[in-house]
Amino acid sequence: MKNGAKGIALGVEELFLEVVRKGKAWKLRLIDLAADRLLTAWTTIHDLEDLRSAYKAKAIRACLSNQTIERVLIELQEHEGEWSDHDGDAAETEKEETSPEIVQYAQELLENPKLLYQIKKSMDEWIVSENRSKLLQFVLSVSCRSKRDYAFQIISGESAGGKSWKTGHVLSYLPKEWYRSVGRLTRTSLEYLKDQDFDLLWIQERRGGREASSSIRLSSVEDGGTKIWVTERNSETGTFETHEYQVPGRSIVTTTTNTNIDAQDLTRSWLLGVDESPAQTGNIVDYQADEAAEPLEFKQLLGLTDPDFRPIVHEALRQLEWDYVVVVPFTEDLKKFVNTQVLRTRRDFKKLIRLIRVVTLLHQKQRPAFTIKDKKFLVSLPQDAYMALTLAWEDFRRTAMGLDQREQKVLDALKLGERTRREVAQICSRSMTWAENMLKSLLDKGYVDEDK
């Protein structure tokens, strides 16, 4: 508005929703621009979801349609930081600053044959053990920059098992401008998203993306995004017109406690897990005790910690070229690792090939490259396949079977013969309820039979 007020123009700009954010509080009021009058007084809410149903927001809802409310919510959530009343505070820049030293270290990292090992060592500071799986999750996350090979990930496990902790710290090794995180999506939020300039979306809980499941699936590398037709009113003529928009494909990462995952989602995704063993619980308790005794901030002030390695990784990833076409010359040998009698192998074999190509892209400074008619090519070496299989074989095998690590643990317990529910619970060191849930899931998937 001319007076400098921030807000959202609605309709053909007849209405204006003025927005002020102070701390965690949102203040909203609706203005009729044509009549130059207030339609509502200031409404203060602390959770944007209150706009849908809270009594205090009833006056605003009475003036707007449900569809308009949803668009308002999307606009507010997408640009959450822009509404704040900063009182002159400098806005946080999205891309971090770098230095000649970091640029040099990043170049050296890319030329280091132990590149992934160096990243793993740095991750050890934040993620206890899980050596193979955290590095696999990093490689799959980095794939978001490749338009040919980006991955979907579903991280499954029990509540409080550390799924979000692990995922958040893995993603912290990616440049911040590459990804976004969200707790919940509405059915059409991906289609109406104005800022499409990112490569990976972390949906922090799988249930939060349930309404938008069809849009999420169409983001997969197999589908490559989608075109949508939207009917909108022309602000000049007042007539309705149909416009076409392209919603790009991108990587999706999400977490779940559920073992029954839709088959359409499973064929598009890597099914990963977290270590839920008693030994890992002991490792985590030790880590938490050490952190409480010597907080990280305390050690940093005393100079007892190494410099943060993540800015170097960020710069290294930015220096890579992601538009290479990767040639994998040893695919005949890779065929031995898949079962051609199973239909879904058609997609699972592609997952393995894509993972090898991403490992090659990460090591591009150390791989043969050539150009034909301005098209750049990179050649995979056998060590790329070795690294990919070392990181992913267990998860690849379970993904192909449609099992998460909890179901696999129960299946391993049944390999020596028939077991009762109680015996399964004892072998797995879990409760009877847990054992019953896992056995029911395996029964539904056809991996076990039940004698009654």
C-alpha positions in Angstrom: 0.0 0.0 0.0 1.0 3.6 -0.4 1.4 4.1 3.3 4.0 1.3 3.3 1.8 -1.3 5.0 2.6 -4.9 4.2 -0.1 -7.3 3.2 -1.8 -9.4 0.5 -4.0 -8.1 -2.3 -7.1 -10.3 -2.7 -9.5 -10.6 -5.6 -9.0 -8.0 -8.3 -7.3 -5.9 -5.6 -10.7 -4.8 -4.0 -9.5 -6.3 -0.7 -6.2 -6.0 1.2 -5.2 -8.1 4.1 -2.7 -6.1 6.1 -0.1 -8.2 7.9 2.2 -7.4 10.8 4.4 -9.9 12.6 6.0 -9.1 15.9 7.9 -12.0 17.4 5.6 -15.1 17.3 2.4 -13.1 17.0 0.6 -12.3 13.7 -1.7 -9.3 13.5 -4.1 -9.2 10.6 -6.9 -6.9 9.5 -9.0 -6.7 6.3 -9.4 -3.5 4.3 -11.9 -2.7 1.5 -9.7 -0.7 -0.9 -12.6 0.4 -3.1 -14.6 1.8 -0.2 -11.5 2.9 1.7 -12.7 1.4 4.9 -11.8 -1.3 7.5 -13.7 -4.5 7.2 -12.3 -6.0 10.4 -10.4 -4.8 13.4 -6.9 -6.2 14.1 -6.9 -9.9 14.8 -4.0 -11.4 16.7 -3.0 -15.1 16.3 0.1 -17.0 17.3 -0.4 -20.0 15.0 -1.3 -19.5 11.3 -3.5 -22.6 11.4 -5.8 -20.5 13.7 -6.9 -18.6 10.6 -8.8 -21.7 9.5 -10.9 -22.4 12.5 -10.2 -20.2 15.6 -13.0 -18.1 16.9 -10.8 -15.0 17.0 -10.4 -15.1 13.2 -14.1 -15.6 12.5 -14.5 -12.0 11.2 -11.8 -12.5 8.6 -13.2 -15.9 7.5 -16.7 -14.4 7.1 -15.3 -12.1 4.4 -13.2 -14.6 2.5 -13.9 -17.9 0.7 -12.2 -21.1 1.9 -10.0 -21.2 -1.2 -8.9 -17.6 -0.5 -8.0 -18.5 3.1 -5.8 -21.4 1.8 -4.0 -19.1 -0.6 -3.5 -16.6 2.2 -2.0 -19.3 4.4 0.4 -20.4 1.7 1.5 -16.8 1.0 2.1 -16.2 4.7 4.0 -19.5 5.3 6.1 -19.2 2.1 7.4 -15.7 3.0 7.2 -16.0 6.8 10.4 -14.0 7.4 9.3 -11.1 5.2 6.3 -10.0 7.4 8.4 -9.3 10.5 8.7 -5.8 11.8 12.5 -5.8 12.0 12.9 -2.2 13.2 16.0 -1.8 11.1 17.5 -5.3 11.7 19.4 -6.6 8.8 17.6 -9.5 7.0 19.3 -12.8 7.0 20.9 -13.6 3.6 19.9 -16.9 2.2 23.3 -17.7 0.7 26.2 -17.8 3.1 29.3 -15.8 2.6 32.6 -17.6 1.8 36.3 -16.8 1.7 39.3 -17.6 -0.4 40.4 -20.1 2.2 37.1 -22.0 2.1 37.2 -22.0 -1.7 40.7 -23.5 -1.7 39.7 -26.1 1.0 36.6 -27.0 -1.1 38.8 -27.6 -4.2 41.1 -29.8 -2.3 38.2 -31.8 -0.9 36.8 -32.4 -4.4 40.2 -33.8 -5.5 40.5 -36.0 -2.4 39.8 -39.8 -3.1 38.5 -40.0 0.5 36.0 -37.2 -0.1 33.0 -39.1 1.3 35.1 -40.3 4.3 36.0 -36.7 5.2 32.4 -35.8 5.1 31.5 -38.8 7.2 34.1 -37.8 9.8 32.6 -34.4 10.1 29.1 -35.9 10.5 30.3 -38.0 13.4 30.2 -34.8 15.5 26.4 -34.6 15.1 25.2 -38.1 14.3 26.4 -40.9 16.5 27.4 -44.1 14.6 25.1 -44.8 11.7 28.2 -44.6 9.5 26.8 -46.2 6.4 23.3 -44.9 6.5 24.1 -41.2 7.2 26.5 -41.1 4.2 23.9 -42.8 2.0 21.3 -40.3 3.0 23.8 -37.5 2.2 24.5 -38.8 -1.3 20.7 -39.3 -2.0 20.1 -35.8 -0.7 22.8 -34.3 -2.9 21.2 -36.0 -5.9 18.6 -33.2 -5.8 20.9 -31.2 -8.0 20.8 -33.7 -10.8 17.8 -33.4 -13.0 18.3 -37.0 -14.2 19.0 -38.8 -10.9 17.3 -37.0 -7.9 15.9 -39.3 -5.3 12.9 -39.6 -3.0 13.6 -40.8 0.6 11.3 -42.2 3.2 12.9 -42.4 6.6 11.0 -44.9 8.7 11.3 -45.9 12.4 9.8 -45.7 15.8 8.8 -42.4 17.4 11.7 -40.8 19.2 14.1 -42.9 17.2 16.0 -39.9 15.9 14.7 -39.8 12.3 14.3 -36.0 12.3 17.5 -35.4 14.2 19.5 -37.4 11.7 17.7 -36.0 8.6 18.1 -32.4 9.8 21.8 -32.8 10.4 22.4 -34.6 7.1 20.6 -31.7 5.2 22.8 -29.2 7.1 25.6 -30.3 4.8 23.7 -29.1 1.8 23.8 -25.4 0.9 20.8 -23.7 2.5 19.4 -22.4 -0.8 19.1 -25.9 -2.2 16.3 -27.1 0.1 13.2 -26.1 2.1 11.5 -27.8 5.1 7.8 -27.8 5.9 5.6 -29.5 8.5 2.4 -29.8 6.4 1.2 -29.4 2.9 -2.3 -28.7 1.7 -3.7 -30.4 -1.4 -2.7 -27.8 -3.9 0.2 -26.0 -2.0 2.9 -27.3 -4.4 1.0 -26.0 -7.4 0.4 -22.6 -5.9 4.0 -22.3 -4.5 5.5 -19.1 -5.9 9.1 -19.8 -5.0 9.9 -22.9 -7.0 13.6 -22.2 -7.0 14.8 -25.0 -4.7 15.7 -28.6 -5.3 14.7 -30.6 -2.3 11.7 -30.5 0.0 11.8 -32.0 3.5 8.3 -32.8 4.7 9.1 -33.3 8.4 6.3 -35.8 9.0 4.8 -38.0 6.2 1.3 -37.4 7.5 1.9 -33.7 6.8 2.0 -34.5 3.0 -0.9 -36.8 2.8 -3.3 -34.2 1.3 -0.8 -33.4 -1.4 0.3 -37.0 -2.1 -0.6 -36.9 -5.8 1.4 -33.8 -6.4 4.3 -35.2 -4.4 4.4 -38.4 -6.5 4.4 -36.4 -9.7 7.5 -34.6 -8.4 9.5 -37.9 -8.7 12.3 -38.3 -11.3 10.1 -40.8 -13.1 7.3 -38.3 -13.6 9.6 -35.2 -13.8 7.0 -32.8 -12.3 3.7 -31.9 -13.8 1.8 -29.3 -15.8 -1.4 -27.9 -14.3 -4.2 -25.8 -15.7 -5.6 -23.2 -13.4 -8.7 -21.0 -14.1 -8.0 -17.4 -13.0 -9.7 -14.1 -13.4 -8.0 -11.6 -15.7 -7.5 -8.4 -13.5 -7.9 -6.1 -16.6 -10.9 -7.7 -18.4 -12.6 -9.4 -15.4 -13.1 -12.5 -17.5 -11.9 -16.0 -16.5 -9.0 -17.6 -18.4 -7.2 -20.9 -18.1 -3.4 -20.7 -17.6 -0.9 -23.4 -17.8 1.9 -23.7 -15.1 4.8 -26.1 -14.9 5.5 -27.6 -11.4 9.1 -28.9 -11.5 10.2 -32.2 -10.2 12.4 -32.2 -7.1 13.7 -34.5 -4.4 11.4 -35.2 -1.5 12.5 -36.4 2.0 10.0 -37.4 4.7 9.8 -39.4 7.8 7.2 -41.9 9.1 6.5 -44.4 11.9 4.2 -46.4 9.6 5.3 -49.7 8.1 2.4 -49.8 5.6 3.6 -47.4 2.8 1.6 -47.0 -0.4 3.1 -49.2 -3.2 3.1 -46.2 -5.6 5.2 -44.2 -3.1 7.5 -47.2 -2.3 8.4 -47.8 -6.0 9.5 -44.2 -6.3 11.5 -44.0 -3.0 14.4 -45.3 -1.1 13.2 -46.7 2.2 15.8 -45.9 4.8 15.8 -46.3 8.6 17.6 -45.5 11.8 19.5 -47.8 14.2 17.1 -48.7 17.0 19.4 -51.2 18.7 20.1 -51.1 22.4 23.8 -50.5 21.6 22.9 -47.4 19.6 20.7 -46.2 22.4 23.7 -46.5 24.7 25.8 -44.5 22.2 23.3 -41.7 22.1 23.0 -41.5 25.9 26.8 -41.3 26.1 26.7 -38.5 23.5 23.9 -36.6 25.3 25.8 -37.0 28.7 29.0 -35.6 27.2 27.2 -32.7 25.5 25.6 -31.8 28.9 28.9 -32.0 30.7 30.7 -29.9 28.0 28.3 -28.0 25.9 29.4 -27.3 22.3 29.3 -23.5 22.9 31.6 -23.9 25.9 34.2 -26.0 23.9 34.0 -23.5 21.0 34.8 -20.6 23.3 37.8 -22.5 24.7 39.0 -23.4 21.3 38.5 -27.1 21.9 36.6 -27.9 18.7 37.7 -28.1 15.1 36.3 -25.4 12.7 32.9 -26.2 11.2 33.5 -28.4 8.2 30.1 -27.7 6.7 30.8 -24.4 4.9 33.6 -26.2 3.0 31.2 -29.0 2.0 28.7 -26.3 0.9 31.3 -24.6 -1.3 32.5 -27.9 -2.7 29.0 -28.8 -3.8 28.4 -25.4 -5.4 31.6 -25.9 -7.4 30.4 -29.1 -9.0 28.8 -29.2 -12.4 25.5 -31.1 -12.4 24.6 -31.2 -16.1 27.1 -34.0 -17.0 25.6 -37.1 -18.7 27.2 -39.9 -16.8 28.2 -43.1 -18.7 28.2 -46.3 -16.6 30.2 -48.8 -18.8 29.9 -51.9 -16.5 26.1 -52.4 -16.4 26.3 -56.1 -17.4 28.0 -56.9 -14.1 25.3 -54.9 -12.2 22.5 -57.0 -13.5 23.7 -59.8 -11.2 22.4 -57.9 -8.2 18.8 -57.7 -9.2 15.9 -60.2 -9.6 14.4 -60.0 -13.0 11.4 -62.2 -12.0 10.0 -59.3 -10.0 8.2 -56.5 -11.9 9.3 -53.6 -9.6 12.9 -54.5 -10.5 12.4 -52.3 -13.5 12.4 -49.3 -11.2 14.7 -50.7 -8.5 17.6 -51.3 -11.0 17.2 -47.6 -12.1 17.7 -46.6 -8.4 21.0 -48.4 -8.2 22.2 -46.9 -11.5 21.2 -43.4 -10.4 23.0 -43.8 -7.1 26.2 -44.8 -9.0 25.9 -41.8 -11.3 25.5 -39.4 -8.3 28.6 -40.9 -6.6 30.4 -40.3 -9.9 29.2 -36.7 -10.1 30.5 -36.1 -6.6 33.9 -37.4 -7.7 33.9 -35.6 -11.0 37.2 -33.9 -10.4 38.7 -37.4 -10.3 36.8 -39.0 -13.2 37.4 -39.2 -17.0 35.3 -36.6 -18.9 34.8 -35.7 -22.6 32.7 -33.5 -24.7 30.8 -34.3 -27.9 29.0 -31.4 -29.8 28.9 -29.3 -26.6 27.4 -32.1 -24.6 29.6 -33.0 -21.6 30.0 -36.6 -20.5 31.5 -38.2 -17.3 32.6 -41.8 -17.0 31.9 -43.9 -13.9 34.7 -46.1 -12.6 34.2 -49.4 -10.8 35.0 -47.8 -7.5 31.8 -45.7 -7.9 29.7 -48.9 -8.1 31.6 -50.3 -5.1 31.0 -47.2 -3.0 27.3 -47.1 -4.0 26.8 -50.8 -3.2 28.7 -50.5 0.1 26.5 -47.6 1.2 23.2 -48.9 -0.1 23.1 -52.6 -0.4 21.1 -53.3 2.7 18.6 -50.5 2.1 18.4 -51.4 -1.6 17.5 -55.0 -0.8 14.9 -53.9 1.8 13.5 -51.3 -0.5 13.1 -53.9 -3.2 11.2 -56.1 -0.7 9.1 -53.2 0.6 10.4 -53.7 4.1 11.7 -51.3 6.7 14.5 -52.2 9.1 12.0 -53.2 11.9 10.2 -55.7 9.7 13.6 -57.0 8.4 14.7 -57.6 12.0 11.5 -59.7 12.7 12.0 -61.6 9.5 15.6 -62.4 10.5 14.3 -63.7 13.8 12.0 -66.1 12.0 14.6 -67.6 9.7 15.5 -70.3 12.2 11.9 -71.6 12.5 8.5 -70.8 13.8 8.2 -68.3 16.7 5.4 -67.1 18.9 4.7 -63.4 19.3 6.3 -63.5 22.7 9.5 -65.2 21.4 9.8 -62.6 18.6 9.4 -59.8 21.2 12.2 -61.4 23.3 14.6 -61.9 20.4 14.1 -58.3 19.2 14.2 -56.9 22.7 10.9 -55.1 22.2 7.3 -55.2 23.6 4.6 -57.7 22.7 2.6 -54.9 21.1 5.5 -54.0 18.9 6.0 -57.6 17.8 2.3 -58.0 17.0 2.3 -54.8 14.9 5.4 -56.0 12.9 4.1 -59.5 12.4 0.7 -58.2 11.2 2.5 -56.0 8.7 4.6 -58.9 7.4 1.5 -61.0 7.3 -0.3 -58.4 5.2 2.7 -58.2 2.8 2.8 -62.0 2.4 6.2 -62.6 4.0 4.9 -64.8 6.9 2.0 -67.2 7.6 0.1 -67.5 10.8 -0.9 -70.8 12.5 -4.1 -70.3 14.5 
